Amino acid sequence: MRNVRSFRAAAHYGVALLCLVGLAAISGSEAVASDNAEILIRKGVELRRRGRDSDASALFRQAYELSHTPRAAAQLGLCEQALGQWLEAEGHLSEALLAESDPWIAS
C-alpha cells in the first residue's frame, strides 16, 4: 500500500512539473512573439518615414498578428488611414484607444 501512495504522490508531482514547464514555454513563446512584433513595428515606422506606407502596412499587419498589442493596432490603423482604408483604420485605432493604461497609447 505504501508503494501505491508513493507512486501516486510522484505522479502528482510529475503532472505539476509538466504544467509548470508548459506554462513557462507558453510565456517564453509570447515574449518572443512580442519581441518580433516590436522589431516589425520599428521597421514599419522607418518605412513610413520614407513614404512607403504600403510596405509598412504589411509589416504592421504581421506585428499585429503576432501580438495584438495596442501599439501594433495603432500603427496598423494609422498606416491604414494613410492608405485610405478608412473602415479598417477606424477599427484598429478604436481598439488601440481602448487601452488607456498602455504606456505607449497614454503618451
Helices and strands as residue ranges (DSSP letters): H 2-49, H 53-66, H 70-82, H 86-97, H 103-106
